[in-house]
Amino acid sequence: MHKSLVRLFLTASLMLASAGSAWAIKANPRPVAVRLPDGSTLTVRIHGDENFNYVTTLDGFLVQRDREGYFRYVRVDEKNARRVMTAQRVHPNDRRTASEKELLKTLQPINRMADAFRLFGPRPELKLKAPEQILNTKKMRRVRASSVADESNYLVIIVEYADGKLNFNTLDFERWLNEPNYSVNGGTGSVKDYYRDNSMSQFIPHFTVLGPYKLDHEETYYAANNPETGSDDNPEAMVIEAVQKAKAEHPEINFAKFDNDGDGFMDNVNVIYSGYSEASSGNPVNMWPHSYNLNATNRAFQVDGITVNNYAVSAELVGADGAEMDGIGTFVHEFGHVLGFCDTYDTDSYNGGIGVDPGDFSLYASGSYNNNSRTPPYLMAFERQQMGWLDLTPVNKAEDVTLLPINQNEARYIDAQPERDLYTQGGDWFVLENRQKTGWDAYIPAHGLLVYHYDFTTESIQKYWNVNGPNNNANHRCLYIVPADGVDDALTRKGDTYPGITGTTDFTDETHPEALSWTGNKLRTPITRITEDENGLIHFCVKGGVENTPFIQTLPPGSVGVTAESIEVGAQIVSGADAVKEMGFCWSTTKEFPTCDDEHVALEKAASVNYKLTNLQPATRYYVRAYMTLGDGAVVYGASLPVRTEHEPLQAPGVLDFMTWVDGEPDRWKVIDRNGDGTTWIYDEATRGMLYQFDYWNNADDWLVSEKMHIPQRGTLYFVRGVTDPNYVERLEVYVSTTTRRPEDFHLVKSVSIADHFNEQYVEEVDLSDFAGKDVYVALAVKSEKLQGMLWIWQVMLTNRLETPEIVQFTAVEGGLYSEWTSVDNASKYFLDFYEVTNTPKEVVEFLPEKRMENLSGEVETGTGFLRFISSSEVETSTFADGITDLKFLLCSAGPRGTTTFSVEGSVDGTVWERVGELYRISVSDAEGSLIDLKRNLADKRYTRLRFKTEYGGRVLTLRNLTIGYTDGTVWNPLAQGGVDGTSMFIGEQTPGEFLSGKKYAIQVYAGDGYLFYDASAPAFYQHGVQGIGEIQRDQQPTQRMARTLCKDGWVRLIGLTPNKPVSLYATDGRLLKRFVPTSTETAVYLEGYRGIVIGRQP
């Protein structure tokens, strides 16, 4: 080990201590179920750390507990940077009241930490929590790795609040801290075990446990959040009181023994308090676990000749409900801060973006919560080296390496800037460590070779490490994993290790991600031929290796080579081809590392081969790897890849959800991050659906691709979606492929702009009848612009859509109304809606639906609530027969030069147009946009159509949040609804003659098959005295001929046309693609830039 490097680490740790930066545990990253006073539960999310935190609902709305213990919604006063609690109590998403839903329309969800800081105003001067003295390892006894150190003494005091009660006694905590192989509640060991194992017995803490002691005050006196900073109000008082009570009861104990390094300070006092922690409960009256020093408030004091200054506090119980003892994760995290370890999560969460952290691989990210905090992961190699517990060995010359697991205290590193003097300038390294899912690593995401970039240069020490923020800058993270799967995201950690589930065997200057120093220079130290054997050993070659041993690579099947009964895999001989006698593949469903003793196939020798394994079982995981047999009989194996065969094609009616996951992906689905930016669909375990949650950097292009579905004659796909924020428009496109799961083989069938039904689950419909009789893959691809809101997908259903019933009678009979409708084949039940039709105009305000945009000319992009004019263009709305009353939008512009004019026009009859508002001349770029409000200009005009016009002069114009208000008939008040077993229904009057008063009533009927109720019938009306009893009024639609066809490469062929009658071609989302008058019965039409289903209509 470099002695100069050790000195640099220790110096940096001491600098960090004096800097007083925030050392507190990260909030529980998983949703938390909280028990409310009435016995019900509410699941919430906790965000932040001790210095800045807040609680939200699962869909992002800010909430806070009231004095009674219930959660209420919080409104943010942006002007005064205050949180204002509303009177509305919070209910689970699926049980929200009508008033609750109305309130949510006025609130803004917080989609990310940066939003919170923006909404809550400038961050106050924080009371930063950090130890003031780091344990001085230079004064501690140094031992060889093979030796055992003397035990070091630490003080732990158990306390309960005046209004609280402990659930566990001192003996329980004594075992929890010191007992060898402690295993209560599925634990992996005690706190002493953890540090003994990670230091290889070079550091063994022993904890003297005193207490419990009853504190003088209630919990809020010590732990309530400061209204200005959000930090706990008075934890120092709890620590002082605990030490004083412990000393008073035990005068025979010389507290000087807790100064292990002899610097005159107690190294640390650890206080465990009764109840829960705010980090896992979200309750602001609970204390947040943290490390700090009493000197910050001038309250350090002496006992037995030493100064009590540094402290750490943590909670007795885990979660937010029940009486389960907390695991050791929080304690070992906070105790490690005393040793000098830094947090590896983004501790400020807003400056410089959000830095992705190492997740469950690191004790100082979210790993402290592994196995409910009972199995925190092994310390990483760089942390062990900082303490002098591990000798990190460089790789800088040709070498064949066998790397032991990290629990055997071995790791290697590549010096990315070898020209730097390690003592004066620090280092820039790529660290290579072997992580296996055993011992303390039993709950990490994956096993294999973990590679991470570690910047401990003096510049980064001063800028980031000294403020406990190595990952605070998203563009310069000082500790980040280099993922084997190329996706750098905390939610895809299963694909991070080499060769891992992707079979990635190389890490070089040319791989993705590539090996580059922070100065942008190549490493020129390729790590190749990475393999993992059944004994948990990692093997790789540095700079090509020394012996050039034979090596074969297993090539993954990708999205093409897997069906329900087969897997197509490949192999490539990298070296040693001359010595190969035979090659092939072996596979197993039970052994992760199959051999030629298992099922296998021998093939003729070739530089590379592909082979299809057949007669396999559907929905089964196979471990597959290539092998080659050498002339001397030795067998060389490639990486073992887990591959799961598909299910048999889904038959209608069938329902898919996302609750079962296999090998890191939802069962029957594949997640594709097509733009490769690490932001993609994730599983939201609290709502049990797939969630796409904003992209900070890029527009979305993220796919959920199904396995095969067999489409019936009237095949229709339904999916349940949800959005929360009315300020955003989410774009979702539905694609179909009849060949493979590769995105390039899919055809667009429907584009959905989602800008309605906020804060509720809503069912979208996709007609797949054009693919009847075929097995197809379906993809749901989110295409939202960056920095949008959140989009959920829950169940996906494939059905054989039923016909729509027709109401044949709706009349008054004695005692009520009688209705009857036609029977529908295969319907198992019907559903009836019964309304009173009022004279009150129905006013609608919504984002202008894309399907109501027509007569497009020029180059213009459309979407619900969105228009972008790239050339001189026009767009009309469809007809709003009862009049348009409101129009608002943000007018944004881009482009380096020129002037583009824009105007809005209105028409009563669609022929005569007049300008609405002013003519806008746009000569500057304005990405944020200006609000245009034309409500006053539309008053009393009775326009039924609007037209948007631009004359392009160099500026591209975009209308965002394009909102239209209009009158849509009259209000129908729902009176009753419910299921009906037959094809008729009697609606009884509540009072005699109720239906004979002249009021107008309406009904609609739906047919259902036990999965869904399908399209509503045309409404039927009854009004006594206005129409003859027994007569039916129905909305009549003009008869049109309609056909569907597929547009490939821009061309669509139409037959059976009536010459000289206009034809309209539409996309499946209602957009008009082309309108023309044919001169013959068949023709071919070119639709530039379009690919997918085309609907043709001709009167």
Sequence and secondary structure as in RCSB ss.txt:
>XXXX:A:sequence
MHKSLVRLFLTASLMLASAGSAWAIKANPRPVAVRLPDGSTLTVRIHGDENFNYVTTLDGFLVQRDREGYFRYVR
VDEKNARRVMTAQRVHPNDRRTASEKELLKTLQPINRMADAFRLFGPRPELKLKAPEQILNTKKMRRVRASSVAD
ESNYLVIIVEYADGKLNFNTLDFERWLNEPNYSVNGGTGSVKDYYRDNSMSQFIPHFTVLGPYKLDHEETYYAAN
NPETGSDDNPEAMVIEAVQKAKAEHPEINFAKFDNDGDGFMDNVNVIYSGYSEASSGNPVNMWPHSYNLNATNRA
FQVDGITVNNYAVSAELVGADGAEMDGIGTFVHEFGHVLGFCDTYDTDSYNGGIGVDPGDFSLYASGSYNNNSRT
PPYLMAFERQQMGWLDLTPVNKAEDVTLLPINQNEARYIDAQPERDLYTQGGDWFVLENRQKTGWDAYIPAHGLL
VYHYDFTTESIQKYWNVNGPNNNANHRCLYIVPADGVDDALTRKGDTYPGITGTTDFTDETHPEALSWTGNKLRT
PITRITEDENGLIHFCVKGGVENTPFIQTLPPGSVGVTAESIEVGAQIVSGADAVKEMGFCWSTTKEFPTCDDEH
VALEKAASVNYKLTNLQPATRYYVRAYMTLGDGAVVYGASLPVRTEHEPLQAPGVLDFMTWVDGEPDRWKVIDRN
GDGTTWIYDEATRGMLYQFDYWNNADDWLVSEKMHIPQRGTLYFVRGVTDPNYVERLEVYVSTTTRRPEDFHLVK
SVSIADHFNEQYVEEVDLSDFAGKDVYVALAVKSEKLQGMLWIWQVMLTNRLETPEIVQFTAVEGGLYSEWTSVD
NASKYFLDFYEVTNTPKEVVEFLPEKRMENLSGEVETGTGFLRFISSSEVETSTFADGITDLKFLLCSAGPRGTT
TFSVEGSVDGTVWERVGELYRISVSDAEGSLIDLKRNLADKRYTRLRFKTEYGGRVLTLRNLTIGYTDGTVWNPL
AQGGVDGTSMFIGEQTPGEFLSGKKYAIQVYAGDGYLFYDASAPAFYQHGVQGIGEIQRDQQPTQRMARTLCKDG
WVRLIGLTPNKPVSLYATDGRLLKRFVPTSTETAVYLEGYRGIVIGRQP
>XXXX:A:secstr
  HHHHHHHHHHHHHHHHHT   B    SS EEEE TTS EEEEEEEE SSSEEEE TTS EEEE TTS EEEEE
EETTTTEEEEEEEE   GGG  HHHHHHHTTS    SHHHHHHHH S         SS   TTTS    TTS   
EEEEEEEEEE TT   SS HHHHHHHHH TT  GGG    HHHHHHHHTTTS EEEEEEEEEEE SS HHHHHSB
 TTT SBS HHHHHHHHHHHHHHH TTS GGGG TT SSB S EEEEESS BHHHH  TTSB  EEEEGGGGT  
EEETTEEE EEEEEESB SSSS  B  SHHHHHHHHHHHT    S SSSSTTS     GGG TTTTGGGHHHHTS
     HHHHHHTTS   EE  SSEEEEE BGGG   EEEES TTS HHHHEEEEEEEEEE SSGGGTTSS  EEE
EEEEEEEHHHHHHTGGGT TT  TTS SEEE  TTS   GGGGGG SBSGGGT   BSSSSSS  B TTS B   
 EEEEEE TTS EEEEETT SS   EEEEE  TTTSB SS EEEEEEEEE GGGEEEEEEEEESS SS  TTSEE
EEE   SEEEEEE S  TT EEEEEEEEEETTS EEE   EEEE   S B SSEEE S  EETTEETTEEEEETT
 SS   EEETTTTEEEEE  SSS   EEEEE  EE  TTEEEEEEEEE  TT  EEEEEEEESS S GGG EEEE
EEEE SSBTS EEEEEE GGGTT EEEEEEEE   TT  EEEEEEEEEEE      EEEEEEETTEEEEEE   T
T  EEEEEEEEEEEEEEEEEEE  GGGEEEEESSEEEETTEEEESSSEEEEE   TT EEEEEEEEEEE SS  E
EEEEEEESSSSS EEEEEEEEE S EEEEEEEE HHHHTTT   EEEEEEE SS EEEEEEEEEEEEEEEEEEEE
EEEEESSSEEEEE SSTTGGGSS EEEEEEEEE SS B      EEEEBTTB TT          EEEEEEEBTT
EEEE S  TTS EEEEETTS EEEEE  SSS EEEE TT  EEEEEEE 
